[in-house]
């Protein structure tokens, strides 16, 4: 015991005697005895610093009058968030839904196929780590009738797998959408684009198999935590759903609105990811987009290999190159979402809505991005 205590004292004396860069080097050589004792005695642990950890917004030069004019022109109802040069500078609710529900800067929405941006990013993280290959046949992970080697992980990402689903799911929230998809999916012509949610449902299961943890945990550990988001999670039950902004549909012929029922909502969720469906806020979605497009994530090579779709690519829900912008959108059981960012991901706008009458949310996001860029330059 005395001998062990003596070693500790000796190491500490060495750390105290050594000055300047030498002391720092001794502490941070992870395999050194000095490093081990330093962390044991000081109870210090190394943690990954999140990209952002606050709901507060930085100062902004945005012309709010013009921004609100764009939202008014669309009759926008929902929440808007703006990132400018990597910092959250604006997050506000705007407009009123048919029930005049109170909204705050942190009101949460379901995002539907906008979640595909995160699923694609998670896939490419595994590709970068060497745990997944886009050319690998899906049969390595799941057996599908009539599926040959041309049905690959990459074809799921591009929605060219030929997989289709013509069966309506149940209206009770499904916690195992993969089994349902496998039981009901059929294979048609591989290589032709066809937007089918089964593609990304199976990708969620492949992510789990390749990473060794659940899809939810991998998304949390790889994307949500590093991005520093606080108001994003999974709709695992009706209780969770009840806390989100309710969604509405609009009938132009009768100029009337209807609340989307829970049965309809859950059926739509089951057609995608079931209880793996994400909810988030406009500001969290902005931070997530900023994170997955940053150089600190997978890097440009892997982003453009699969996480970001090339210009002119058919809709998959991923981020897509549109001129000098990155865009994405999704319509989901009364929820309407759109984002537009600069190609480096440092500046952008996110619009999340629970009620839309007419017009293009995507066009409005692009117009607001242009406005923000003017005030940035």
Secondary structure, 3 states (H helix, E strand, C coil): CHHHHHHHHHHHHHHHHCCCHHHHHHHHCCCCHHHHHHHHHHCCCCCCCCCCCCCCCCCCCCCHHHHHHHHHHHCCCEEEEEEECCEEEEEEEECCCCCCCCCCCCCCEECHHHHHHHHHHHHHHHHHCCCCCCCCEHHHCCCCCCCCCCCEHHHHHHCCCCEECCCCCCCCCCCCHHHHHHHHCEECCCCCCCCCCHHHHHHHHHHHHHHCCCHHHHHHHHHHHHHCCCCCEECCCHHHHCCCCCCEEEECCCCEEEECCHHHHHHHHHCCCHHHCEEECHHHHHHHHHHHCCCCCCCHHHHHHHHEECCCCCCCCCEEEECCEEEEEEEECCEEEEEEEECCCCCEEEEEECCCCCCCHHHHHHHHHHHHHHHHC
